[in-house]
Amino acid sequence: MSPSPSPAPHAAHPDLQADCGSCFGLCCVALPFARSADFAADKAAGTPCGNLREDFDCGIHDRLRERGYAGCTVFDCFGAGQKVSQVTFGGRSWRTEPGSARTMYEVFPVVRQLHELLRYAAEALDLPEAKAVHGELREAYARIDALTRESADTLLAVDVPALRAEVNAHLLRAGELARAAVPGRKKNHRGADLLGARLRGAKLRGATLRGACLIAADLSGADLRQADLIGADLRDTNLCGADLTGALFLTQPQLNAARGDAATRIPAGLRRPGHWAA
């Protein structure tokens, strides 16, 4: 019997969703960007974006793409913004306490990576086929979640690459167990260079595309059900009419970076990007 789509990983973890109203515009200040197809201007790390208002809202939020800031529509902090703003710094902003600004900007990307790991672990814990690794995943989730509530100094001392490697081993096993429940042979494109590849209508159900480069690839009409897409680069990937039902470890930023349409089927818990074709 074919596996059913996994529940929305965010359903029981609202803290892993960005709440911009509780954040001090950290992605608009802490992170740098360069003038390109994604950004209309250069901005150094630690410098507020020219579109950031005094109330920390974006002045062109509903017009980002037409104003040349498509990169902003792709980014997702996985809830790290409000965690750093309200927990790590207790609701004291970089404007009211300028002395804490630099530390806040350095902590933000660390917590963002930790929240991304939590998001993946939460999804893996919702996969019944991955029950064999749920114990390790629960322990890792609890440990990382507690770590995100520690002091700024503690967070800056975290060895994020080592933690990623540890959690990734459990996620890899969870993905393998989930894909094993899919009938038939599964294709292995892990880490493959599929830049601009013509994969229209490809049968990739249960395949692994972990870390694959799919920039500008044509996956229109492809069957990607239960495919493992963790870390896959989907910038400008054509997903029109593709079926991503139950796709494993697919994130909102990946969808936002791709192209799709009303016929694209996406996993529960993810939003259809507003810039996709009607």
Secondary structure, 3 states (H helix, E strand, C coil): CCCCCCCCCCCCCHHHCCCHHHCCCHHHCCCCECCCCCCCCCECCCCCCCCECCCCCECCHHHCCCCCCHHHHHCCCCCHHHHHHHHHCCCCCCCCCHHHHHHHHHHHHHHHHHHHHHHHHHHHHCCHHHHHHHHHHHHHHHHHHHHCCCCHHHHHCCCHHHHHHHHHHHHHHHHHHHHHCCCCCCCECCCCECCCCECCCCECCCCECCCCECCCCECCCCECCCCECCCCECCCCECCCCECCCCECCCHHHHHHCECCCCCECCCCCCCCCCCCC
